[in-house]
């Protein structure tokens, strides 16, 4: 998949190993880079496992429209589909097989 970042600061934090370690520590940095490699290697969002790890799933409530993959508990890598238009199925749900671009928006504890 093609990966974009919401901000240049987030891109720098996620792309440069030293920056990731500085901000999140070595264990979390390894997990962030692992998840980014998995996402980049996938052809589409459907290729990412919905069971742990990485447990890719849609969020709800005030985060509706966002998706996440697990990092170190309780943190998650949050992203949104970046395809234009966003691929939807007939029932209005996200067509995971057609999502080929994502935008990383945050690394947070969503609980």
C-alpha positions as a LaTeX table, in Angstrom:
\begin{tabular}{lrrr}
\hline
Residue & $x$ (\AA) & $y$ (\AA) & $z$ (\AA) \\
\hline
Unk1 & 0.00 & 0.00 & 0.00 \\
Unk2 & 0.96 & 3.61 & $-0.38$ \\
Unk3 & 1.37 & 5.38 & 2.96 \\
Unk4 & 0.98 & 9.10 & 3.60 \\
Unk5 & 1.32 & 10.95 & 6.89 \\
Unk6 & $-0.96$ & 13.63 & 8.33 \\
Unk7 & 2.00 & 15.87 & 9.24 \\
Unk8 & 5.68 & 16.14 & 8.39 \\
Unk9 & 6.45 & 15.81 & 12.11 \\
Unk10 & 4.58 & 12.49 & 12.29 \\
Unk11 & 6.33 & 11.31 & 9.13 \\
Unk12 & 9.73 & 12.17 & 10.61 \\
Unk13 & 8.86 & 10.44 & 13.88 \\
Unk14 & 7.73 & 7.28 & 12.09 \\
Unk15 & 10.36 & 7.21 & 9.35 \\
Unk16 & 13.58 & 7.91 & 11.21 \\
Unk17 & 14.49 & 5.15 & 13.66 \\
Unk18 & 16.35 & 7.48 & 16.03 \\
Unk19 & 13.38 & 9.87 & 16.12 \\
Unk20 & 10.96 & 7.00 & 16.80 \\
Unk21 & 13.12 & 5.67 & 19.65 \\
Unk22 & 13.54 & 9.17 & 21.09 \\
Unk23 & 9.78 & 9.76 & 21.18 \\
Unk24 & 8.42 & 6.28 & 21.96 \\
Unk25 & 11.28 & 4.17 & 23.34 \\
Unk26 & 13.04 & 1.19 & 21.71 \\
Unk27 & 10.33 & $-1.47$ & 22.19 \\
Unk28 & 7.54 & 0.71 & 20.83 \\
Unk29 & 9.79 & 1.96 & 18.00 \\
Unk30 & 10.35 & $-1.63$ & 16.84 \\
Unk31 & 6.61 & $-2.26$ & 16.83 \\
Unk32 & 5.85 & 0.96 & 14.93 \\
Unk33 & 8.40 & 0.11 & 12.24 \\
Unk34 & 7.14 & $-3.49$ & 12.06 \\
Unk35 & 3.55 & $-2.33$ & 11.51 \\
Unk36 & 4.62 & 0.21 & 8.89 \\
Unk37 & 6.56 & $-2.49$ & 7.01 \\
Unk38 & 3.48 & $-4.77$ & 7.12 \\
Unk39 & 1.27 & $-1.98$ & 5.79 \\
Unk40 & 3.73 & $-1.06$ & 3.02 \\
Unk41 & 4.08 & $-4.72$ & 1.98 \\
Unk42 & 0.32 & $-5.22$ & 1.71 \\
Unk43 & $-1.38$ & $-4.82$ & $-1.66$ \\
Unk44 & $-4.58$ & $-3.64$ & $-0.01$ \\
Unk45 & $-6.04$ & $-3.19$ & 3.46 \\
Unk46 & $-7.69$ & $-6.60$ & 3.28 \\
Unk47 & $-4.19$ & $-8.18$ & 3.39 \\
Unk48 & $-3.69$ & $-6.96$ & 6.97 \\
Unk49 & $-4.87$ & $-9.47$ & 9.56 \\
Unk50 & $-7.93$ & $-8.66$ & 11.63 \\
Unk51 & $-6.70$ & $-10.94$ & 14.43 \\
Unk52 & $-3.82$ & $-10.23$ & 16.82 \\
Unk53 & $-1.23$ & $-9.24$ & 15.81 \\
Unk54 & $-1.73$ & $-6.70$ & 14.17 \\
Unk55 & $-5.53$ & $-6.76$ & 14.64 \\
Unk56 & $-6.51$ & $-4.21$ & 12.01 \\
Unk57 & $-9.97$ & $-2.87$ & 12.80 \\
Unk58 & $-12.36$ & 0.03 & 12.32 \\
Unk59 & $-12.94$ & 2.39 & 15.19 \\
Unk60 & $-16.27$ & 3.77 & 16.36 \\
Unk61 & $-17.71$ & 6.72 & 18.23 \\
Unk62 & $-15.80$ & 9.97 & 17.74 \\
Unk63 & $-13.17$ & 8.00 & 15.77 \\
Unk64 & $-15.65$ & 6.61 & 13.23 \\
Unk65 & $-14.01$ & 6.40 & 9.80 \\
Unk66 & $-10.60$ & 5.73 & 11.32 \\
Unk67 & $-8.83$ & 2.38 & 11.47 \\
Unk68 & $-6.03$ & 1.10 & 13.67 \\
Unk69 & $-3.47$ & $-1.62$ & 14.16 \\
Unk70 & $-2.17$ & $-2.61$ & 17.57 \\
Unk71 & 1.25 & $-1.54$ & 18.78 \\
Unk72 & 2.36 & $-2.03$ & 22.40 \\
Unk73 & $-0.70$ & $-2.06$ & 24.64 \\
Unk74 & $-2.53$ & 0.26 & 24.95 \\
Unk75 & $-1.16$ & 2.17 & 21.94 \\
Unk76 & $-2.39$ & 1.97 & 18.37 \\
Unk77 & $-1.32$ & 3.29 & 14.99 \\
Unk78 & $-4.32$ & 5.20 & 13.62 \\
Unk79 & $-4.97$ & 5.78 & 9.93 \\
Unk80 & $-7.66$ & 6.59 & 7.41 \\
Unk81 & $-8.19$ & 5.44 & 3.82 \\
Unk82 & $-6.51$ & 7.91 & 1.43 \\
Unk83 & $-7.99$ & 6.65 & $-1.83$ \\
Unk84 & $-10.04$ & 9.25 & $-3.68$ \\
Unk85 & $-12.88$ & 8.46 & $-3.62$ \\
Unk86 & $-12.89$ & 6.19 & $-0.57$ \\
Unk87 & $-13.93$ & 2.74 & $-1.84$ \\
Unk88 & $-17.26$ & 1.69 & $-0.39$ \\
Unk89 & $-19.36$ & $-1.43$ & $-0.78$ \\
Unk90 & $-23.02$ & $-1.31$ & $-1.76$ \\
Unk91 & $-24.07$ & $-1.43$ & 1.91 \\
Unk92 & $-21.96$ & 1.69 & 2.60 \\
Unk93 & $-19.18$ & $-0.13$ & 4.45 \\
Unk94 & $-15.52$ & 0.27 & 3.59 \\
Unk95 & $-14.34$ & $-2.03$ & 0.78 \\
Unk96 & $-11.09$ & $-3.22$ & 2.41 \\
Unk97 & $-10.00$ & $-5.01$ & $-0.79$ \\
Unk98 & $-9.97$ & $-1.71$ & $-2.70$ \\
Unk99 & $-8.13$ & 0.44 & $-0.13$ \\
Unk100 & $-4.63$ & 0.81 & $-1.56$ \\
Unk101 & $-3.62$ & 4.12 & 0.06 \\
Unk102 & $-3.72$ & 5.13 & 3.70 \\
Unk103 & $-2.84$ & 8.20 & 5.73 \\
Unk104 & $-1.27$ & 7.68 & 9.15 \\
Unk105 & $-2.90$ & 10.21 & 11.46 \\
Unk106 & $-1.66$ & 9.42 & 14.97 \\
Unk107 & $-0.12$ & 7.05 & 17.50 \\
Unk108 & $-2.34$ & 7.08 & 20.60 \\
Unk109 & $-3.98$ & 5.19 & 23.42 \\
Unk110 & $-7.60$ & 5.08 & 22.21 \\
Unk111 & $-8.97$ & 3.75 & 25.50 \\
\hline
\end{tabular}
